[in-house]
């Protein structure tokens, strides 16, 4: 009797595995979730950011889903994503969350991917929630990087205005503005360095390694429960390595990283205002040396304050990473923290700036 039950169980498991993997193409849909919700389709993400940026910069209550759906479709059809099966593309959508006071479109926007039974047995409600949390972290990083990169257009306009002023004999009078703009450019590059390398850590050390482990686990699975466990482990590992875990250590490091991101986010708005006001001041001063100089000094002070806040936040982050790395009870593990620390400071800039306090536990 036991043999009959065991044989029947094996046949049922084989049938269920066949339905999920072959008929409903689970692996294709998990790969699609990685491409879209985990932002693995790079050309699509870049095209989407360029197209959706102006819309999401509006107040959240002025952003409409039907407009975003059109932008999404354009990004899908204009990149290599267009070559994916229609059964995949038709599932990619947009979700808008209920806004809070002061929210912009960026704060309420999310990509969505529709699944139905039996695939929802694997991508269940808790798994979907984890995908959303990972998406919001990755999307925030992409948003900040996009905003930092796109300020060059206004920077070019300001530099042209300064060049025009210098040709009129105003170079000395606009020296403070020139210094402020130079500080802005340097700080922007430093922030891009950190944001870009944290993204590299997430995409390679976290997402790719976790994905390969998931594929290996599914390949050796003998029943649906094994696949569910493998997928849950995949997302849990990403959450842990991306500092999205619920343990105290992850929360502390995540809070420090978020402070760096908050400062970078605010800096994008600061430099936008600076560029607009600078153009207005230069064009409206009509040779008024005092007005231009006062604006330059004020701008330099604002940038210096932002710079000080940024370095203080970075020093706290690196000190915490160094302390965790030297400990023996870290929840993340030595290798992952080493990779993260290396990615954030691979050229040793912060190690030198903070007088050797960075990476002491490496």
RALINKA-V191274 format. One record per helix or strand of 2 or more residues. SS is the DSSP state (~ for helix, > for strand). FROM is the first residue (numbers start at 1). TO is the last residue. If there is no record, write none. Layout:
SS,FROM,TO
SS,FROM,TO
This chain:
~,2,23
~,26,36
~,42,56
~,60,62
~,65,77
~,80,83
~,86,89
>,92,96
~,105,108
>,109,113
~,119,121
~,125,149
~,152,167
~,175,219
~,224,241
~,248,284
~,289,326
~,334,344
~,349,353
